[in-house]
C-alpha cells in the first residue's frame, strides 16, 4: 500500500490561489482526496445531566510519521475556499 497522506500548502498546486496554510492531504473511503486542516478546533460533545459538555480533541501531530486523530476539512476554514469551488457545466 502506498502513502495515504501527505503534507501540503493550500494553493501550492494552483499559483495565485489558496491561503498558504499547512494542510494534510488524505483520502476518504472512496479514494477522493480531501484537504484537512489539522489545527482547527474539534470538540467531542456529550450530554450529561441535561447539559452539553464539549471537550476539545487533540489535533494530529503534524510531525508524526503518520498523523492520526480528528481534523476538519480545510474547505470549512480556508478564507479563500472560493478559489477552489467548481462550477457545474452550463451554469453561469
Secondary structure, DSSP 8 states (H G I E B T S, - for coil): -----EEEETTTTSTT-S---EEEEEE-TT--EEEEETTS--EEEEEETTEEEEEE--B--TTSSS--SB-EEGGGT-TTGGGG----TT--
